Amino acid sequence: MRWPSFIAQTDPPRSAAGQKLVRPGVRFIAIGLLPLAAGVVLLFLTSGWPWVLGIVLIALSLPILAVGVSLLAGGGVAHWCARRKPFA
């Protein structure tokens, strides 16, 4: 059984736009995980002012992680759109 020709069609500019969003998204997540991990270690293994420093590091890493997740989501939407399939 052959698939209809419209299923195999992709839109290269939209697919490239998705890749342009995914690569920085992965980098943002990698950069955001470093202070998050350090903050979690300080939060659970220390007391006093290093504990507060852990909370600060976690708070500073969350916006970076949010940017990375949003870029990955945008890349996923662009990839899905390039496949020319409806969302619903």
N, C-alpha and C positions, 0 to 999 in steps of 0.2 A: 504494500500500500504506500503510495507516494503522498507526502505532505503537500498541502496547497502551497503555492509559491509565495503567498503573502506572509506565511509564518516564518520563512527563512530570511525575509528581508530585514535588514538593519539599517539604521541611519548613522553613517560614520561620524559626522560632526557631533551628533549628540552622544555617541559612544565615547568620542575623544573628550568631550566636555565632562563626562562622568569620570574618566580617568584623571582628568586635571583636578577634580575635586577629591578623589579618593587618596591620591598620594600625599597632599598636605594634611588630610585628615588623619592619616596613620601617623604622620610626624607629630602632629599636635597631641595625639593620644600618647605617643611614646614620651614626649616631653612632659606631659601632665602627670604621667604615672610615676615619674621620679620623685617629685616632691610629695605626691600622695603616699608613696611607700615610706618615705622618710618620716612623714607626719604620723602615719599609723604606728610605726615603730616607736617614735617618741611618745605618742599618746598612751600606748599600752605598757611600755617598759619603764617609764620614768614617772616622777612626781615633782611638783614644784614648777619652776619656770620652764624647764624643758617640756613639760606637759602642755603648757600654754603655747609654746613654739610649735608643737605638733598640731594643735588646733589651727594655728595660723597657716602652717604649710598646707594642711588639708583645704582650708578655705581658699588659699591662693591657687591651688591646683584645680579646683572645681570649674572655674570659668574656662580654663584651658581645655579641660576634658570636654566641656559642653561644646566648644567650638569644633573640636575634633569629631565628636559624635554627629553634630549637625552637618559637617562636611561629608562624612560617610553616608549619612542619610540622603543628602543631596546627590551624591554620586550614584547611590542606589536608584533613586528616582530617575536620574538621567539615563542610567543603563536600562531600566525598565521601559522608559519612553523610547529609547533607541530600538528596542525590540518590536515596537509598534503593536503592543498588546494593550487592551484597555485595562484600567486599574480595577474596575468593578465588574 
